[in-house]
Structure formats: C-alpha cells, structure tokens
Amino acid sequence: MFTVGGSQSTVFSIAPLATAARSAGHEILVTADEPLLETATAIGLPVVPSPHPGMPAARLQALLELTRQWPADVVVGGLSHVPGILATHLKALYVRHYWDIVPLRPEPGIEPDLERLGLTGPPEADLFIDVCPPCLRPSPTPGARPMRWIPRNRQGRLDPWMYTRPAGRPRVLVTAGTRNLMLHSHTGVMRQLVDQLTAAGAEVVIAAPDRAAEEFGAQFADVRIGWVPLDVVAPTCDLAVHHGGAATAMTLMNAGVPQLITPDNDYSRTIAKALGDFGAALAVPPAPRQAGQEAYREAVDAVAAACRQILSDRRFAERARVLATEIGKLPTTAEMVGTIEQLAAAG
C-alpha cells in the first residue's frame, strides 16, 4: 500500500517504485486525497480515496477501515507519520519513501493515536528510502538507503519538438508546477520575461495547464505554451525557471539542467539553497503576492538577469551534470523492490 497526499508531486514521486513493485508481480494499491485521484489514474496507478494528510486522525481511521478489506503486507509513506502508525497496527513492514531534498519535519496531532498503540513517538521505518543526491544532503538520515530518482508525469501524444533540442539556440523552460500564478495573474509580467529571454537568443517553453494555454495563447504566439511532459522535455533544456517544487527540481536534476528558482515558501527556499550552494542553480525572491505591477516587473528583471548569467556561465551546466551523473549511479527502483522483498521475507 502506497499512501500519498497534498500535491500531485507526491503521486509522481511514488509512481516509479509502485510500478516497479507491480512489474515484479506484487499487488499494489495507492491511497490519496480526492484531488489527486485523477492524477494517479492518469499515470496508471490503482487508487482509492483517503482524507487529506492535514487531517491525520481521519486519514488513519479511513486507512484502518480500508485494510479490513485490503490488508497490506508493506505500507509505503512519505512525510506523514500516519503510514507508520498504520503499519504498526497491521504488524506490516513500514517503508518511508522520501521524495525530495528537504529535511524531515515533525507532524502534529498524532499523539492520541500513538498512545492507543502504546508508542512514545512516531514509529521508526523498517526501510528509509532517500532519493536526494548524497552530495546535496551533507547529514544523511542514519540508515537511509539511496535510490535513483525516476521522473514520472502524465503522458500524452508527443510532438517532435518535445524530445529534440532547438538548433542553434538555448531552450528555457518556464513553469510553476500546477500553480502558474504569475501566468494567471500577471500576463504582462510574463510577457516581459519572455521578451527578455528571446532577446537573449533563447527559445522559450511555458508549461501551463490547458485552460491557461487557451486563455493566453494569443499573447504568447511566439513561444510554446501548454501541456509539457517534463520528463521528456527536461533533457532538451539548457535552463529551467520554476517555483522550487520537489518533483520539478528532482526531474531537472535528473536531466542535468541548471535551474533558476523563485521560491515562495520555506520548503522551496530549502531546495533553492541546496542547489545554489552546489552551484547548479540561482535563486531570485518572487515579488510579494500583494505587490503592485512595478514590483513584479522588478522581480522579473532580476529573474531575466539571473537567466542570462546562468546561460553565459558554463559552470552552472557543469555542476548540474555532476548531479545527474550521481543520480544515475544510485540503485534503481527494481533493486529497491528486491530489498523490500528481502525485508518482508525476514519478517
């Protein structure tokens, strides 16, 4: 049983291991909160609904009810401690699959459930899987097992430009994950960024939901805008501008792409700092959400200047390739399934 929740990136992150387990002949089931069900089905995972991770007590109760019909031998979870509590209740193997480079955080509100099981603290995982490249985690979790990051996204029909590099100019991808707030609210500001990037000789690709592409497509007739399979397009890019989401950053690291990050919360600032300290990215603070148009324009000028710096300095690409090389040498999901099988057999 794989338990995820909160954002699409959690679904994309567990999908490779879940698929590897299924390919090895095991029965799998994914549980996710309602907004993520369509994402899971779109990438071929069997999924059932569960409450949001922000409701840990309700979530645990729902999972306990589910396991009466679908008892799990292995429970795989991420940030939440609920999967560990569930595994303890079931006397099942507990695998903690961490999917980015941000340190683990405590989870409030689980004390009553811990007490009912006679636990004094969150359950320890039988196996801790960490996909963060070792060079970005100077203080690894004791006992952590590294695993290679395998990108996973929704799929659709590919056009040739998606898997081929443009001739004679760099490609810059601009994405804000599933949010794209700047595109939705400040189209003129995005136009400013596109103009500066194209003036620097770059081809610009804007990853945006279909509804945004339909709404703003006429204003960006000179760029590619719309659905982008990041796992396919990333290897063709020379730079990516994004918000600092975990799955986005990891997919770009896997492809060896330098990054310009505009972090909008502590989570993404941690990712930006790790990549920046390593030399594979720069970070530019976004304008405050309630800022005026001028503040947004100043922020975009800073982003464009940082993009030009990255594209003109080959050291960023070199450091990004070092990350990709290290990721490529880590154990595969198939190897990790073998480790899980051995632990489960040992009981």
Secondary structure, DSSP 8 states (H G I E B T S, - for coil): -EE--SSHHHHHHHHHHHHHHHHTT----EEE-GGGHHHHHHTT--EEE---TT-HHHHHHHHHHHHHHS--SEEEESS-SHHHHHHHHHT-EEEEEE-SSS-----TT-HHHHHHTT-SS----SEEEE-S-GGG-SS--TT-EE-------------HHHHS--TTS-EEEEE-TTT-HHHHH-HHHHHHHHHHHHHTT-EEEEE--HHHHHHHGGGGTTSEEE---HHHHGGG-SEEEE---HHHHHHHHHHT--EEE---SHHHHHHHHHHHHHTSEEE-----TT--HHHHHHHHHHHHHHHHHHHH-HHHHHHHHHHHHHHHTS--HHHHHHHHHHHHHH-
